[in-house]
Amino acid sequence: MYSYVGSVARPGSRCRASALGEGAWGFGVRRISIGSGFSRAAITAFLHAAREVIDHGIFAFTEETLYMSEIAALFDSKGLG
């Protein structure tokens, strides 16, 4: 880990957060910016689900999705709805 962190030469240098792992905090890492990570994860999940339907004609991805009522409750509980 020290060699990896040491290879990031200056503040503001970028690397994948997954490369640092949970142990990063013990090495003095103060902040990890995920940047576009959430949007990339959402688009990836969308493409996997679409590919499942197109290639296999199944909808197994729906077993892991939230109901619309659950999504609405998330927004309501934060005052966004």
N, C-alpha and C positions, 0 to 999 in steps of 0.2 A: 504494500500500500504506500509506503513512504516513497518508493521509486516512482510510483504513478503520480502521486500528488506533487512530488518534486519536479516531475516532467512538465507540469503546467506552470510555465515560466513566469507568468505575471497575473496580477489580479484581473479579473474579467475574461480570462481565458475560458474556453468552452470545452466541455466533454459531456458524454452521456451520464446522467445521474445514476443510471443502473450500473455503470462501470465503477462507481464509488462504493455503492452498497451501504448497508446500515452502519458499518463501522466507521464511516467517514467522520462522524461527529467527534469521535475520539482522537482524530488527527487534526483537530482545529478547524474543520470546515464549519463555517458559520451559517451559510445559506446555500441552498441548491435551488436554482431557478428551473422550473420545468418548461418554461417558454411555451411552445406550441404543443407540448406533450398531451394535454387533454384532448385537443382537437384532433391530433393525429391518432390517438387511441379510439376516438369515436368514429372517425372515418375508416379506420382499419376494421373495427367491429362491423360497421355497415357493409363493407366490401366482403368480409367473411360470410355474413348472413346472406347477402345477395348471391354469392358464389355457391353457397349451399343449396339455395333454391334453384338456381340455374343448372348447376351440374348434377344435383342429386334429386331434385324435386321434393325435398323434405323441408320442414320448418322447425327443426330441433332447436334452433337458436332462441325460439320463443320461450323455452323452458327456463332461460336465464334472464328474461327481461322483466322489468317492473310493469305493473298494471298502471294504466293512466291515472287511476285514483291515487296511487302511491306517488306518482310524479307530481300531481296537483297538490298533494299534501305537503310535499317538500317545499314547494313555492309558497304555499299558504303559511307554513310554520315560520318562514323567514320574512314574512310581510311582503313578498314579491307578487302574490297572486291576487 
